[in-house]
Amino acid sequence: MNKEHFLIELKLHLRQLSLVDQQAILTKYEELFETKTAEGLTEYQITKELPSPKEIAISILKEFNLEFQETKGPGNDWVEFSTMETQTPEADGYHPYNEAYDIGRKPDSGFIRFFQITGVALLNLFFMIWLIFGWALTLFIGWILTLTFVVSPLIGVYSFISLANSYGMFQLSMSILFCGAGLIGLLIMVPFSKVSFNLLKTYSRWNLQVLKGERAL
């Protein structure tokens, strides 16, 4: 089973939930696939590690105090995108997945698109660009200080060898202390940088979706 098949099955099994809840859950699993793929796993390996879409849906529906209902569809589990696109509520009965498809494809008016693009541009120009710049500057300074502290024993050893007195010993002791602080800084900066990168990636994806008209501002 690949990613596309997995998400389609999960979407169908979650039809009892609202569209907002469905999209939130699907987005979570899309991001999970992206993370696992970046780690070198194939889509087939990822789906083998995860529970089946039906098992996931049953677990999620229990959290919403809902009882799982079997999906009525084609004889097998696989549903092609082309088949889904040709189905209509009149032909197949009212179905949240069809509604989600119609909403996702409904084009916005030029007036709405203008304000979406203008709003994103103003948000980035007057607020987000400065926030991102300040965040990036903080990361840069943090990494410079952390790496400087980590390599400070090299300077301390050089001072101790060249001076060979109590002052050189003092500098060596301080450099070892700074190195310890630098190692602690690494434990902070690495996850902080990963979180920052993921937030920037998510925000960039949101901007792209708004500009394409796939998401409201």
C-alpha positions as CSV (number, residue, x, y, z in Angstrom):
1,M,0.0,0.0,0.0
2,N,1.4,3.4,-0.9
3,K,0.7,6.8,0.7
4,E,-2.1,7.7,-1.7
5,H,-4.0,4.5,-1.1
6,F,-3.5,4.8,2.7
7,L,-4.8,8.3,2.9
8,I,-7.8,7.6,0.7
9,E,-8.8,4.6,2.8
10,L,-8.4,6.6,6.0
11,K,-10.5,9.4,4.6
12,L,-13.3,7.1,3.7
13,H,-13.2,5.4,7.1
14,L,-13.4,8.9,8.8
15,R,-16.5,10.0,6.9
16,Q,-18.4,10.2,10.2
17,L,-16.3,13.1,11.3
18,S,-16.6,16.7,10.2
19,L,-14.5,17.9,7.3
20,V,-12.4,20.0,9.6
21,D,-11.5,17.1,11.8
22,Q,-10.9,14.8,8.8
23,Q,-8.5,17.4,7.2
24,A,-6.6,17.8,10.5
25,I,-6.1,14.0,10.8
26,L,-5.1,13.6,7.2
27,T,-2.6,16.5,7.5
28,K,-1.1,14.8,10.5
29,Y,-0.5,11.6,8.6
30,E,0.7,13.4,5.5
31,E,3.4,15.1,7.7
32,L,4.2,11.7,9.2
33,F,4.8,10.3,5.7
34,E,7.1,13.3,4.9
35,T,9.1,12.8,8.1
36,K,9.5,9.1,7.6
37,T,10.4,9.5,3.9
38,A,13.1,12.0,4.9
39,E,14.5,9.4,7.2
40,G,14.9,7.1,4.2
41,L,11.9,4.8,4.4
42,T,9.7,4.0,1.4
43,E,5.9,4.6,1.4
44,Y,5.5,0.8,1.5
45,Q,7.7,0.5,4.6
46,I,5.9,3.3,6.3
47,T,2.4,1.8,5.7
48,K,3.8,-1.6,7.0
49,E,4.9,0.1,10.3
50,L,1.5,1.9,10.8
51,P,-1.7,0.2,11.8
52,S,-4.2,-0.3,8.9
53,P,-6.3,2.8,8.0
54,K,-9.4,1.0,9.4
55,E,-7.7,0.4,12.8
56,I,-6.6,4.0,13.0
57,A,-10.1,5.2,12.1
58,I,-11.7,3.0,14.8
59,S,-9.2,4.3,17.4
60,I,-9.9,7.9,16.4
61,L,-13.7,7.5,16.3
62,K,-13.6,6.1,19.8
63,E,-12.0,9.4,20.9
64,F,-15.0,11.2,19.4
65,N,-17.3,8.7,21.1
66,L,-18.5,7.4,17.8
67,E,-19.0,3.8,16.7
68,F,-17.2,2.8,13.6
69,Q,-19.4,2.1,10.6
70,E,-18.2,0.0,7.6
71,T,-17.6,2.0,4.5
72,K,-19.9,1.0,1.6
73,G,-18.0,1.2,-1.7
74,P,-16.4,-0.9,-4.4
75,G,-15.8,-4.6,-3.8
76,N,-12.1,-4.1,-3.0
77,D,-10.4,-1.6,-0.7
78,W,-8.7,0.3,-3.5
79,V,-10.5,3.4,-4.8
80,E,-9.0,5.3,-7.7
81,F,-8.9,9.1,-7.7
82,S,-10.5,9.1,-11.1
83,T,-13.4,7.1,-9.7
84,M,-13.8,9.5,-6.8
85,E,-13.8,12.5,-9.1
86,T,-16.7,11.1,-11.3
87,Q,-18.9,10.3,-8.3
88,T,-21.6,12.8,-7.3
89,P,-23.8,13.1,-4.3
90,E,-26.8,12.3,-6.5
91,A,-25.2,9.2,-7.9
92,D,-23.8,7.8,-4.7
93,G,-25.8,9.5,-2.0
94,Y,-24.6,12.3,0.3
95,H,-21.1,11.6,1.4
96,P,-18.7,13.9,3.3
97,Y,-15.8,12.9,1.0
98,N,-17.7,14.1,-2.0
99,E,-18.4,17.4,-0.2
100,A,-14.7,17.7,0.7
101,Y,-13.8,17.2,-2.9
102,D,-16.3,19.8,-4.2
103,I,-15.2,22.3,-1.6
104,G,-11.5,21.8,-2.4
105,R,-12.2,22.4,-6.2
106,K,-14.6,25.3,-5.9
107,P,-12.8,28.3,-7.3
108,D,-12.7,31.6,-5.4
109,S,-13.9,34.8,-7.0
110,G,-11.3,37.2,-8.3
111,F,-12.2,39.7,-5.5
112,I,-11.5,37.1,-2.8
113,R,-8.3,36.0,-4.5
114,F,-7.1,39.6,-4.6
115,F,-7.6,40.1,-0.9
116,Q,-6.1,36.7,-0.1
117,I,-2.9,37.5,-2.0
118,T,-2.8,41.1,-0.7
119,G,-3.4,39.9,2.8
120,V,-0.6,37.4,2.7
121,A,1.8,40.0,1.1
122,L,1.1,42.6,3.8
123,L,1.3,40.0,6.6
124,N,4.7,38.9,5.4
125,L,6.0,42.4,4.5
126,F,5.0,44.2,7.8
127,F,5.2,41.4,10.3
128,M,6.4,37.9,9.5
129,I,9.6,39.0,7.6
130,W,10.8,40.8,10.7
131,L,9.8,38.0,13.0
132,I,11.6,35.5,10.8
133,F,14.6,37.7,10.6
134,G,14.8,38.2,14.4
135,W,14.3,34.4,14.9
136,A,17.0,33.6,12.3
137,L,19.4,36.2,14.0
138,T,18.7,34.6,17.4
139,L,19.5,31.1,15.9
140,F,22.7,32.5,14.3
141,I,24.0,34.1,17.5
142,G,23.1,31.1,19.5
143,W,25.0,28.8,17.2
144,I,28.0,31.1,17.1
145,L,28.2,31.3,20.9
146,T,27.6,27.5,21.3
147,L,30.3,26.5,18.9
148,T,32.7,29.1,20.3
149,F,32.2,27.7,23.8
150,V,32.6,24.1,22.6
151,V,36.0,24.8,21.0
152,S,37.2,27.1,23.8
153,P,39.4,24.4,25.4
154,L,41.7,24.7,22.4
155,I,42.3,28.3,23.3
156,G,42.8,27.3,26.9
157,V,45.3,24.6,26.1
158,Y,47.3,27.1,23.9
159,S,47.3,29.7,26.7
160,F,48.4,27.2,29.2
161,I,51.3,25.9,27.0
162,S,52.4,29.4,26.0
163,L,52.1,31.0,29.4
164,A,52.8,28.1,31.7
165,N,51.8,30.0,34.8
166,S,48.8,30.4,37.1
167,Y,47.0,32.7,34.7
168,G,47.3,30.1,31.9
169,M,45.9,27.5,34.3
170,F,43.0,29.8,35.1
171,Q,42.3,30.3,31.4
172,L,42.3,26.5,30.8
173,S,39.9,26.0,33.7
174,M,37.6,28.6,32.4
175,S,37.7,27.2,28.9
176,I,36.7,23.8,30.2
177,L,33.8,25.4,32.0
178,F,32.7,27.2,28.8
179,C,33.0,24.0,26.9
180,G,30.5,22.4,29.3
181,A,28.1,25.3,28.8
182,G,28.6,24.9,25.0
183,L,27.6,21.2,25.2
184,I,24.5,22.1,27.1
185,G,23.9,24.8,24.4
186,L,24.1,22.1,21.7
187,L,21.4,20.1,23.5
188,I,19.2,23.2,23.3
189,M,20.1,24.5,19.9
190,V,19.7,21.3,17.9
191,P,16.0,20.7,18.8
192,F,15.3,24.4,18.8
193,S,16.7,24.6,15.2
194,K,14.7,21.6,14.1
195,V,11.5,23.1,15.5
196,S,12.3,26.4,13.8
197,F,12.9,24.8,10.5
198,N,9.6,22.8,10.7
199,L,7.6,25.9,11.6
200,L,9.2,27.8,8.7
201,K,8.4,24.9,6.4
202,T,4.8,24.7,7.6
203,Y,4.3,28.5,7.2
204,S,5.8,28.5,3.7
205,R,3.5,25.6,2.8
206,W,0.5,27.6,4.1
207,N,1.6,30.7,2.1
208,L,1.8,28.6,-1.0
209,Q,-1.7,27.1,-0.4
210,V,-3.2,30.5,0.1
211,L,-1.6,31.9,-3.1
212,K,-2.8,28.9,-5.1
213,G,-6.3,29.3,-3.7
214,E,-6.3,25.9,-1.9
215,R,-6.8,27.4,1.5
216,A,-8.5,30.5,2.9
217,L,-6.5,33.3,4.5
